[in-house]
């Protein structure tokens, strides 16, 4: 495993752990449907009868999707979706407080850890990366600056307020992926297809790096995260292999590599660990620290 990392593949302990978490998250959402015989992707596998009517997925201890879930009867809401609902309705409903556990949790860890460790579109994007390499397709590395994400997120909230509709939720490729996998819904599927085509032929990780409003929301939240990629400046050999595998804008590593700081401060960092896995001198590691400055 260490040898692979030295060759710059970015496949190592952190990447494997992240893959396991991503798969567990998808399986976790599917389990209630399978346990109750509802099936997934809209396919019903139950035997019917009273059992199907009396025992539903919501009766299981955990149930829901990435937008809205329930654990032991307690609601957990997506903070960005909740913000859209508040903007669209021009009011705050008491139940919306249940977005706070998710918001506070990711704020303490690292906002974009959601993107790196949970979001299925990020996993899909890495599959597209692999496919593009196999097809030997060349795309632009950063056609749109990453600051576009939080700007788009703000625009989505303003549009939600103007139209009285949670704008992003109806076209979200993230929602399309989970709704399609769990319920067979096609809502938002064309956005997901557009993301795949754009990443395959236009820009490297263009959706996750520059366009996703949810990523922009967590980019802002991530400025106060405690989990950070740290660097031993004396050990770093300035090979820049970490930058070649970075899932966000590789420039988030520039200050650390230049020896100006001992960690990655940018809120855009997904703490995915790929840079750590690919570092040939083991100069990078994951650690806890308070933010020195707030940096998008």
C-alpha positions as CSV (number, residue, x, y, z in Angstrom):
1,X,0.0,0.0,0.0
2,X,2.8,2.4,0.9
3,X,4.6,1.6,-2.4
4,X,1.5,2.5,-4.4
5,X,1.4,5.8,-2.6
6,X,5.0,6.5,-3.4
7,X,4.2,6.1,-7.1
8,X,1.6,8.8,-6.8
9,X,-1.5,6.8,-7.2
10,X,-3.1,8.4,-4.1
11,X,-4.5,5.0,-3.1
12,X,-3.6,4.3,0.5
13,X,-5.0,4.1,4.0
14,X,-7.1,7.3,3.9
15,X,-8.5,6.6,0.5
16,X,-9.5,3.1,1.4
17,X,-11.1,4.3,4.6
18,X,-13.0,6.9,2.7
19,X,-14.2,4.4,0.1
20,X,-15.5,2.2,2.9
21,X,-17.4,5.1,4.5
22,X,-18.9,6.2,1.2
23,X,-20.2,2.6,0.5
24,X,-21.5,2.3,4.1
25,X,-23.5,5.5,3.7
26,X,-25.2,4.2,0.6
27,X,-25.9,0.8,2.1
28,X,-27.1,2.4,5.3
29,X,-29.9,4.3,3.4
30,X,-30.8,1.2,1.5
31,X,-31.1,-1.1,4.5
32,X,-34.6,0.1,5.7
33,X,-36.0,-0.4,2.3
34,X,-34.6,-3.9,2.0
35,X,-35.6,-4.9,5.5
36,X,-39.3,-3.9,4.9
37,X,-39.4,-5.6,1.4
38,X,-39.8,-2.3,-0.4
39,X,-36.6,-2.9,-2.5
40,X,-34.4,-0.2,-4.0
41,X,-34.3,1.8,-7.2
42,X,-38.1,1.6,-7.2
43,X,-38.2,-2.1,-7.5
44,X,-40.6,-3.7,-5.1
45,X,-39.4,-7.1,-3.7
46,X,-41.8,-7.7,-0.8
47,X,-44.5,-10.3,-0.7
48,X,-47.4,-7.8,-0.3
49,X,-50.3,-8.3,2.0
50,X,-50.7,-6.8,5.5
51,X,-47.0,-7.0,6.2
52,X,-46.2,-4.5,3.4
53,X,-48.9,-2.1,4.8
54,X,-48.1,-2.4,8.5
55,X,-44.3,-2.4,8.4
56,X,-42.7,0.5,6.5
57,X,-39.1,1.8,6.2
58,X,-39.9,4.7,8.6
59,X,-40.5,2.0,11.4
60,X,-36.8,1.1,11.2
61,X,-34.4,2.8,13.7
62,X,-32.8,4.7,10.8
63,X,-34.6,5.9,7.7
64,X,-34.3,8.6,5.0
65,X,-31.9,10.1,2.5
66,X,-29.1,12.7,2.5
67,X,-31.7,15.5,2.4
68,X,-33.8,14.3,5.3
69,X,-33.3,11.4,7.7
70,X,-34.6,10.0,10.9
71,X,-32.8,8.2,13.7
72,X,-34.8,6.8,16.5
73,X,-37.6,9.2,15.7
74,X,-35.4,12.2,15.7
75,X,-35.3,14.2,12.4
76,X,-32.0,15.1,10.8
77,X,-32.2,17.7,8.0
78,X,-29.7,18.9,5.4
79,X,-28.6,22.4,6.5
80,X,-28.5,23.8,3.0
81,X,-31.9,22.3,2.0
82,X,-33.2,23.8,5.3
83,X,-31.8,27.2,4.4
84,X,-33.6,27.0,1.1
85,X,-36.9,26.1,2.7
86,X,-36.5,29.0,5.2
87,X,-35.7,31.4,2.3
88,X,-38.6,30.1,0.2
89,X,-41.2,30.2,3.0
90,X,-39.8,33.4,4.6
91,X,-40.3,31.8,8.0
92,X,-38.5,29.5,10.4
93,X,-40.4,26.4,11.5
94,X,-39.5,24.8,14.9
95,X,-38.6,21.4,13.3
96,X,-35.9,23.1,11.2
97,X,-33.7,23.1,14.3
98,X,-32.9,19.5,13.5
99,X,-30.5,20.7,10.8
100,X,-28.2,21.9,13.6
101,X,-26.7,18.5,14.6
102,X,-25.5,18.0,11.0
103,X,-24.4,21.6,10.7
104,X,-22.5,21.6,14.0
105,X,-21.0,18.2,13.4
106,X,-19.5,19.1,10.0
107,X,-18.5,22.5,11.3
108,X,-16.5,20.8,14.1
109,X,-14.9,18.3,11.8
110,X,-14.6,20.1,8.5
111,X,-17.4,21.4,6.3
112,X,-16.3,19.8,3.1
113,X,-15.7,16.4,4.8
114,X,-19.3,15.9,3.7
115,X,-18.2,16.2,0.1
116,X,-15.1,14.0,0.5
117,X,-16.5,11.3,2.7
118,X,-20.3,11.2,2.2
119,X,-21.5,12.8,-1.1
120,X,-22.1,10.1,-3.7
121,X,-21.5,12.6,-6.6
122,X,-17.9,13.0,-5.4
123,X,-17.5,9.2,-5.5
124,X,-19.1,9.3,-9.0
125,X,-16.7,12.1,-10.0
126,X,-13.7,9.9,-9.0
127,X,-15.1,7.1,-11.2
128,X,-15.3,9.7,-14.1
129,X,-11.7,10.6,-13.4
130,X,-10.7,7.0,-13.8
131,X,-12.7,6.7,-17.0
132,X,-11.3,9.9,-18.5
133,X,-7.7,8.5,-17.9
134,X,-8.6,5.3,-19.5
135,X,-10.0,7.1,-22.5
136,X,-7.0,9.5,-22.5
137,X,-9.2,12.6,-22.6
138,X,-7.6,16.0,-21.8
139,X,-9.7,18.6,-20.0
140,X,-9.1,21.9,-18.4
141,X,-7.8,21.7,-14.8
142,X,-9.7,24.7,-13.4
143,X,-11.9,26.4,-16.0
144,X,-14.0,28.2,-13.3
145,X,-12.5,29.5,-10.0
146,X,-13.7,27.7,-6.9
147,X,-15.0,30.9,-5.3
148,X,-17.9,30.4,-7.7
149,X,-19.4,27.8,-5.4
150,X,-20.3,30.0,-2.4
151,X,-21.5,32.7,-4.8
152,X,-23.8,30.1,-6.5
153,X,-25.0,28.9,-3.1
154,X,-26.0,32.5,-2.2
155,X,-27.7,32.9,-5.6
156,X,-29.7,29.7,-4.9
157,X,-30.9,31.1,-1.6
158,X,-31.9,34.4,-3.2
159,X,-33.7,32.6,-6.0
160,X,-35.5,30.4,-3.4
161,X,-36.7,33.5,-1.7
162,X,-37.9,35.1,-4.9
163,X,-39.6,32.0,-6.3
164,X,-40.8,30.6,-3.0
165,X,-39.4,27.3,-4.1
166,X,-36.3,25.4,-2.7
167,X,-34.6,25.8,-6.1
168,X,-31.6,23.5,-5.8
169,X,-33.5,20.5,-4.3
170,X,-35.5,19.9,-7.6
171,X,-32.4,19.8,-9.8
172,X,-29.7,18.6,-7.3
173,X,-27.5,15.8,-8.8
174,X,-26.9,14.6,-5.2
175,X,-30.6,14.2,-4.6
176,X,-31.0,12.6,-8.0
177,X,-28.4,10.0,-7.2
178,X,-29.9,9.0,-3.8
179,X,-33.5,9.3,-5.0
180,X,-32.7,7.2,-8.0
181,X,-30.8,4.6,-6.0
182,X,-33.4,4.3,-3.2
183,X,-36.7,5.1,-4.9
184,X,-36.2,4.9,-8.6
185,X,-37.0,8.6,-9.0
186,X,-35.8,10.5,-12.1
187,X,-36.1,13.9,-10.5
188,X,-32.9,15.8,-11.2
189,X,-31.4,13.0,-13.3
190,X,-30.6,15.3,-16.2
191,X,-28.5,17.5,-13.9
192,X,-26.6,14.4,-12.9
193,X,-26.0,13.4,-16.5
194,X,-24.9,16.9,-17.3
195,X,-22.4,16.8,-14.4
196,X,-20.9,13.5,-15.7
197,X,-20.6,14.9,-19.3
198,X,-19.0,18.2,-18.0
199,X,-16.5,16.4,-15.9
200,X,-15.7,13.9,-18.7
201,X,-15.2,16.5,-21.5
202,X,-14.9,20.0,-20.0
203,X,-13.2,20.4,-16.6
204,X,-11.5,18.2,-14.1
205,X,-13.9,17.9,-11.1
206,X,-15.7,21.0,-12.4
207,X,-18.9,20.3,-10.4
208,X,-17.3,19.5,-7.0
209,X,-14.5,22.2,-7.4
210,X,-16.4,25.1,-8.8
211,X,-20.2,24.7,-9.4
212,X,-21.9,22.7,-6.6
213,X,-23.8,25.1,-4.3
214,X,-23.8,22.5,-1.5
215,X,-20.0,22.3,-1.8
216,X,-20.0,26.1,-1.6
217,X,-22.1,26.1,1.5
218,X,-19.7,23.6,3.2
219,X,-16.7,25.5,1.9
220,X,-17.8,28.5,4.1
221,X,-18.6,26.2,7.0
222,X,-15.2,24.5,6.6
223,X,-13.2,27.6,7.5
224,X,-13.8,26.8,11.2
225,X,-13.2,23.0,11.1
226,X,-10.8,21.3,13.5
227,X,-9.6,18.5,11.3
228,X,-6.8,19.6,9.0
229,X,-4.1,18.3,6.7
230,X,-0.8,19.1,8.4
231,X,2.7,19.3,6.8
232,X,6.2,18.7,8.1
233,X,8.0,21.4,6.2
234,X,11.4,19.8,6.9
235,X,10.3,16.5,5.4
236,X,8.5,17.9,2.3
237,X,10.6,17.5,-0.9
238,X,8.5,19.9,-2.9
239,X,7.6,17.2,-5.5
240,X,4.0,18.5,-5.9
241,X,2.6,15.0,-6.2
242,X,0.0,15.9,-3.6
243,X,-1.3,18.7,-5.9
244,X,-1.8,16.3,-8.8
245,X,-4.3,14.2,-6.8
246,X,-6.1,17.0,-4.9
247,X,-9.9,16.7,-5.4
248,X,-10.4,20.4,-4.9
249,X,-8.3,23.3,-6.2
250,X,-4.6,22.2,-5.9
251,X,-3.7,25.7,-4.9
252,X,-5.1,25.1,-1.4
253,X,-1.8,23.2,-0.8
254,X,0.5,26.0,-2.0
255,X,1.1,27.9,1.2
256,X,1.9,24.6,3.1
257,X,4.3,23.4,0.4
258,X,6.0,26.8,0.3
259,X,6.6,26.5,4.0
260,X,4.5,29.5,4.9
261,X,2.3,27.4,7.2
262,X,2.3,24.0,8.8
263,X,-1.2,23.0,7.6
264,X,-3.9,23.5,5.0
265,X,-6.3,26.3,6.3
266,X,-8.6,26.6,3.3
267,X,-12.3,25.8,4.1
268,X,-12.4,24.2,0.6
269,X,-10.2,21.2,1.7
270,X,-12.3,18.0,1.8
271,X,-9.8,16.3,4.2
272,X,-10.1,13.3,1.8
273,X,-6.5,12.2,2.5
274,X,-5.5,11.6,-1.1
275,X,-2.6,14.1,-0.7
276,X,-1.4,12.2,2.4
277,X,-1.6,8.8,0.6
278,X,0.4,10.0,-2.3
279,X,3.2,11.9,-0.5
280,X,6.4,10.0,-1.1
281,X,8.2,11.5,1.9
282,X,5.3,11.1,4.4
283,X,5.4,14.8,5.1
284,X,1.6,15.1,5.3
285,X,-0.7,13.8,8.0
286,X,-4.1,14.5,9.4
287,X,-4.5,16.2,12.7
288,X,-6.6,18.5,15.0
289,X,-6.0,22.2,15.4
290,X,-7.8,25.4,15.8
291,X,-8.0,27.7,12.8
292,X,-5.3,30.4,12.6
293,X,-7.3,32.3,10.1
294,X,-10.6,32.0,8.2
295,X,-9.8,31.2,4.6
296,X,-12.2,30.0,1.9
